[in-house]
Amino acid sequence: MKRWWRKAPWLAVVGLGLSLAIVGGSGAPPGSSLTMRLAGPLAGPLAAAQWVRVDLAMRAGRTELALARAETAFALNPTSTSGWFFLSRHLAFDLASPEREPEAAVRLRWVQAALAIAERGERTADDPAELAFWQGLVLARTAEVDPQLAWPGGVAGMWSAAAEHFERAARAGHPEAAAAAELARRERDSR
């Protein structure tokens, strides 16, 4: 019985620390996850190590495993713009590549997944303007490289959506986004 009483203060400290991590309190930085708060200063290095594992799974062609590992990395560090960009780029440029995937419907789903990942990252990442700009680039590239995809409104619809993403990036402070939005609108109007 005496041993329990000696450990009680430490158990109280650990319990208080866990409850503060779970609740988050007003001191939790925006975009921080429970996992990130529990991992504390190790969250960044753990997320970086997980991104290496994501890359290894991608190179091995194990997309499901790569996506699962990416979710763990996002839980550890949801503010990492580069993490959201890395996964979105893989989906949009590797998996949705006409050279890799012969089925247009499958390529369209990969492009949509890439946009959804970047949009999700925009809500928590350190640089949301970069992810908004990226979404515009994905659609601009898709309009040029894969115009036969069944996008609402066709190629003009892709350029229109790209312009919207660029405009959102410009409002968020991206230095090149306003010019990109203007170019996307011109492309849309030329269709």
N, C-alpha and C positions, 0 to 999 in steps of 0.2 A: 504494500500500500504506500510506503514511503517513496518508492521509485516513481510512482505515478505523479505525486505532488511535485517532485523535482522537475518533471518533464512538462507539467501543466503550463508554465509560462511560455515555453517554446511552442507548444501546441497552440496556445492562444495567438502568438505572433504569426505562426504559419496560417492559422485560420483567418486572421484579420487580413493578411496579405492576399490570400486566395479570394476572400470576399471583395476586397477592393479591386482585384484584377477582374473578377466576374462582373461586378457592378460597373466598373470603369470610372465612376465618379466624374467630376468636372475636370479633373486633371488629365484624363485620357486624351491623347492627341486625336484629331479627326482622322478617320480612316483606319484607326488601329483596331485589330481584331482581338478577340479573347486569347487566341493562340499567341499572337504577337505580344500581348501584355504579359502572359504567363512566361514566355520565353525570355522576356526582358531584353537585355543587351545582346543576347545570343540569337535573336530572331533574324537579324540581317545576315549574319554568316550562315545560319542554318538554311535560310531561304536561298542563298547563293549556292550552297552545296546541293540543294534540291534542284536548282535549275541545271546544274551539271548532269544530274540524273535524268531530268526531263530530256535534255539534249541527247543523252545516250539512248534513251528509249526511242526518240525520233529517228536517230540514225539506224537503229535496229528495225525500224518499220513497225514498232509496237505503239500505235497511235493511242489506243485505250490506256495503256500504262503511262504514256507521256501526259495525257490529259489528267489522269488521276494524280500523278506527281505534281503537275502544275497547280492543281487545286490546293495541295499541301503547301506549295511555295506561296500561293496567294494568301492562304490563311496565316502564314508566318509573316509575310510582308506585303500587305495589300496596297501599300503606297509606292511600290516599285514600278515606275513607268516602264522601265526596260523589260521587266517580266511580262507585263501585259502586251507590250509591243512584240516581244520575242514569240510568244505563242500565237498571236494574231498573224504575224508574218508567216509563220510556218503553215498555218491553215490556208491563208490567202494565196501565197506564192508557191508553196511546195505541194500541198495536197490538192489545191484547186487548179493546178497547172494543167493546161490542155495536153501537154506532153506526157503527164503522169496518169491523168484520169480521162479515159475516153468518153465517159457518160456526162453529158452536159448537165443533167439534173443533179448528179452527185457533185459536180464542180460548183454549181449554184449553192448547194447546201453548205459546202466548205467556205465559200465566200460569205454567206450569211452568218456562219459560225464565227468567222474571223471578225466580222463587223460587230457581232454581239459581244465577243470577248473584249474588244477595244472599247465598246460602249460601257460595258460593265467596269472596266478599269478606269474609265473617265470619272466615275463617281468617287474613287478612292485614291487614285494615283497622285503623285506629287506634281505632275505636269499634265493636267487634263487637256490643255490646248494642243499638246503634241499628239495625244491620242485622237482627238477630234480631227486634226489635220491628217493623221494617218488614215482614218476612215475615208476621207475624201480621196487620198492617194490610191487606196485599194479599189475604189469604184472607178476612178479615172483609168487606172491600169486595166481593170476588167473590161471597161468599155472599149479600150483599144485592142487588147489581146484576145478577148473572148466575147465578141459582140453578139453571138448567137444565143447566149444565155437568156432564159425566160424571165428577165427582170421586168417588173411592172413598168410599162411605158417604153420598154425596149432600151436601146442605146441612149436615146434622149432622156429616158427616165434615170439611167445610171448617172449621166452627166448632171442632171438636175439634183439628184441625191448627193452627188459629190460636192456640188456647189453649196448645198445646205450644210454639209459637214465643214467645209472650208469657212463658211460664214460664221459658224459656231466657234471654230478655232480662232478666227479673227476677233470675235467678241471676247474671247478668253485671253487674247494678247499674243497670239502667234504672229511673228513678224512677216511671214510670207503668205499668210492665209488669205488676205483680202485680194491680192493679185491672183492667187490660184482660184478663188471663187469667181473672179471676173473671167478668167480663161475657161473655166468649166461652163459658165453661162453661155459664152460664145460658142463653145462646142455643142452645147445643147441646142442652141438656136440655129446652128448650121445643119442640123439633122432634118 
